[in-house]
Amino acid sequence: MAAKAADIANQLHEMYPEIKQYGVDLHIDFNPEKNAWIATFKKGEHELWTHLEDQDVENCFQGKECYHFGIQLGQFIRNYCEGGESCRL
């Protein structure tokens, strides 16, 4: 699959509305050394990144849950957004 970073980011924003809900910045970039896409979440000084393997990207474009991405996003929101105002718009 010849995915592009912008297409992946758009699909992830569509599948995970909490990215916008909590004002989390999402950046997608391909890392040729790891042969994987890197998804970086950022809010203020907080940052977390995760790999998106080919199967993850393919699942996302098929409308299936991006398992590892979803777990990492959920963890980021729990750690830096829930119970506080740091991630709320």
N, C-alpha and C positions, 0 to 999 in steps of 0.2 A: 504494500500500500504506500503510495506516495503522498503522505499527509503533509500539510503545511502547519506551521506553528499557529497562525491566525485561525485556521479552520479548527484545530484542536481546542484552542482557547474558547472559541465561540461555542463549540459543542459542550464543553465543560461548564461554561456559564449557563447554558440552557438546561443542562441536567442537574446542576447544583445551584439553585437560586440563592442559597445562603452566602455564596461568594459576594454577590451584590448586597444582599441584606445586611451583612456585617461589614461591608466596605473593605473587603480583603482584596489586595492587589494580587493578580495572578499573571505570571510570566511563564511562557513556554519557550524552550530552546532545545535544539537537538545537540547532544553531546556525542561526537563521532567516536571518541575513545571508549565510551560505555555502550555505544550503539543503541542508545535509548533517548527518549525525550525526557527532559527534566522540567518538572512543574515546580515553580517557586511561589510560595504564598508569602505575602509581606503585609504587615500592618504596623506602622510606626517603626520602632526598633526591632520588632519581632519578625523572624524569618524562618521558614521551614521549607525544605525541598524534598521531592520524591521523584522516583523514576517512573516513567510510563513505558512499559515494554510494548512491543508490537501488538501482542494479544490484547493488552489493555486499550490501546488506541483503537484497534479494530472493534472491540466490544463497545466502546463509546460511540463510534459512528453507526453501530447497529442499534443504538438506543438502549443497550444494556448498561448496567451499573459498571463504573470503572472502580473495581473493588479497592485496590491499593490507594488510589487517589482519594476516594471517599473516606477511607479510614484516616488518612493523613489530614485531610481537610477537617474532619470531625474532631480530631485530636487538637489541631491548631485552634479551632473555635472554642473548644472546651478550655484550653489552656489560657487563651488570651482574650476571649470575648464574653463568655458566659459569666454572669454574676458581676460584671463590670461594665463600664461605659466605653472602654477603649476601642471596641470595634463597632459600636452602634453608630448609625448615620445620624 
